[in-house]
Amino acid sequence: MKRIILGLLFDGNDFYLSRNFRLQRLGDMSWLRTNFQIFDLASQVDEIAVFHVARTEVSPDFSRSLAELAEGLFVPISVGGGIRSLEDADSLFRAGADRLMFSNCLVANPRLVNQIADKYGRQAVIGVINFFHSQNDEILVRRGSAGKIVTEKLDDLPLTQMTAAVGELVLQSVDRDGSGQGFPVTSLSRFMELDSWPWIVAGGFGSFEHVSQVLMDTRVQAVLTSNLLAFVGDGLMRARRSALDLGVTLAKWELFSEDTTDAP
């Protein structure tokens, strides 16, 4: 069963848009409810991914904000960013997280990733690889925290060791992030060393056609989009209908039954 995942960039107070990992503030939860009907939008997807973009350590305030957000959502929630300890992970799970996402820690703190996988199971841990193309078409991986960004060649990383404790992988295109130009599917061939893990792809989704076309790829288990401006209104609903029409195996809800599929 494939999935459509909505990403929310959140610092505990405000939500953001991102383009090439540069953030633009949208507004707080009240503003997002009013202007984007966020909980209606979230009802059109299979999961929510909340990225703690402040990148500070998980605080009680962020956990409380996550719990408030989770009260209005009825799909699984993954959370990433600022997780520095097993206690941070425990706090997020108590606040409503179903899974946790790790990027920098895959290399910088694999012990923590293993601890969380041992306690909660590999299915509760998602690895995130933020990649982009160099001028000579090498794949580079971007990671870091606290303003210290590290760039490494994909071929130089111990990929299977990095991802041994995770149950699923997000492959995030930094080049296409927020561009609305579509995910670079041809890049997936560079990650075949990791084809034993289910792949979630992210970056570049700007239309319902982008979503449905990528879900047709047999290597992809899910798409993740944080492009709220592109999918406000019925964009995510149309993406789901389009994918179902193409034969993609998605959860089929009452909203998408025969008597509603032709609704405008």
PyMOL commands that set and color helices and strands:
alter all, ss='L'
color gray80, all
select helices_A, chain A and resi 29-36+38-42+60-71+86-95+105-108+110-120+122-124+154-156+159-162+185-194+208-215+228-231+235-245+254-256
alter helices_A, ss='H'
color red, helices_A
select strands_A, chain A and resi 3-10+14-19+22-28+47-52+77-80+99-102+125-133+139-145+148-153+168-173+199-202+220-225
alter strands_A, ss='S'
color yellow, strands_A
deselect
rebuild
show_as cartoon
